[in-house]
Amino acid sequence: MSHPLRRRLMDVLKVYGPATVSTLAERTGQAVANVSHHLKVLAAADLVEEAPELARDRRERWWRLVSAGLRWSGADFADDPSAQAVQQAAVSLNLDRQIGLVRDWHAVADDERAAWDEAPFSTDRWLRLTPAELAEFEAELLSLLSRWGDRELPDDGQRRDPVFFFAHGIPAQP
């Protein structure tokens, strides 16, 4: 996950479901060979897998996520300084990606944002918590996200665009 294209590929698969290499290349603006290489790296890490049952013939290769979520802790890498460096790079790239998506939204022309009216939001709040309370807060937030993210989409003719949501709960000083 310390490579930005790998994160994007996983995001595309998360939002749109299984896809071929050429579809992923088109959605990310990358060359097919580049996407293919990074999918193989993700597959070696058991993050994506081939979906041969979706192929119409032997030349077509489909890929899907192994799991919709990915989670790690710095403690997972505590015994290996080189692994710690990779983990820190992955965290940094992840933050860059998240902030970049928000910046991209704010750079969109006002007329394109108008359709969303006042729906997009930003919030932050200082909380006073123990580590156990922060874990409880996370569990409640993840439950809410699962309820919205895993729900059956209504067949009501309304267009539903992908919406990116992120929040961080970290110990910090104001």
N, C-alpha and C positions, 0 to 999 in steps of 0.2 A: 504493500500500500504506500510505499515511499515514492511512487511514480505517479504524476498527475493523470496520465492517460488511463492507467489501470483504475484509478478511482472513478474517472468519467465513464469508462466501460461498465463498471459495476453499477453506477447510477443509471445508465441507459437501460441495462438489463432489469434493474429494480423497477423503473418507471414503466417500461414498455413490454417487459417480459422477454422470453427467448427470442433470439435473433440470429441471423446469419452474419458471417464476417463482413460481407459487403454492406449489409444494412447498418451494422455497427460503424463501419468506416464512413458511410454517408452521414450518419447522425453525429459523428464526432469530427468530421472534416479531415480524417486521416487516411493514409494509404492502406489498402487492404493488407499488404504484407506487414506493415507496422502493427495493425490491429491483431492480425493473426499471431504475431510474435508475442504480444502482451497477453493475449488470451491463453497461450501455452504456458506463460509464466504464472498466470492466475490459476490455471488448471493444476500445475505442479504444486501449488500451495493449497489445493482443494477448495478454492473459492468459486470457481466456475467448473462446469462439466459440459461435455457434448450432450446433445439431445437428438440422437439419431432417429428416433421415432417421428420427428417432425420433418425430416428430409424427404423430398419427392424423388430423389435419385441418389446414387452413390457419390456424385460430385458435390452435392449440397451439404454443408456442415452447419448445424444449428448449435447455439450455445445458450446455457441458462445458468443462473446463480445456483450455488449449492444451498445457500442460506440467505434469507433476506436481510439479516443483521450481521454485523461484525463488531466485535468488542474485544478490547485488550486492556491491560493495565501495565503501567511501568514496572510493576513488581514481576511481571512475566519475563522481563529481560534483565533483572537485577544482577544475575551472575555472569553476564557476558558484556563487556564494554562495547564491542562492535555491534552487538544486537541492540544495546541501548542507543547507540548513535543512529541506527536505522529507525528505531521506534521514535526517537525525537524528530527525525526528518519527516516521518509519516505524520506525526501530530502537527508539525509546522505546515506541511503541504495541505493537510486536511483543513486547518484554520484558514489558510490562504484561499482554498477552494470555496469555503463557506462565505468568507467576507467578499470574495470576488463575485459570487452569485448575487449578493445583496447590492454590491456596487453596480453590477450590470443592470439590475432592475431600476436603480435610481438614475441611470444614464439613458434609459429608454425615453423617447419623446412623450410629452404629456398626453398627446392624443391617443397613443397606444396604451398608456396607463389608465386612461379615462374609463375604459370598460370595467376596470376592477374597482372603480369608485373609491371608497374608503376602506375596503377590505384588508389590504396589506397593512401590517402593523409591525411595530417594534416595541419591545418592552424590556425593562430590566428592573431588578429590585434587590435590595440588600436584605438578606435573611441572617438570622443568628441561629446556627445549627450545630449539633454534634455530628461526627461522621455517621453514626447510625441514623440520625434524622435526615441527613442528606441522602443516604441510601433509600430511606422510605420515600422521600420526595421524588427521587428518580423512579422508583417503582410505580408510583401513582402517575407520574408524567408519561412513562412508557406505556402504561395501561390505557391512558387517554389517546396516545398516538396510535396504538394498536386498534382501538375501537374505530377511529377515523380511517386509518390506513388499510385495515383488513375488511372493511365493511363491503357488502354487496352494493355495487353502484346502481342507483335507481335507473329504470328505463323510462325517463321522463322527457327525453329529447333535448335536455340541456347539455351544453358542452362543458366538460370538466377538464381543465388544463392542469398539468403537473404544478404543484405548489411546493416550494422548498421551505422547510421549517427547520430551524436549529436553535438550540439554547445550550448554554454552558452553566453548570453549577460547580464553581470552584472556590476553595478558600482564597481570600484576597483581602487586602486592606484598601479602604477608600482613599 
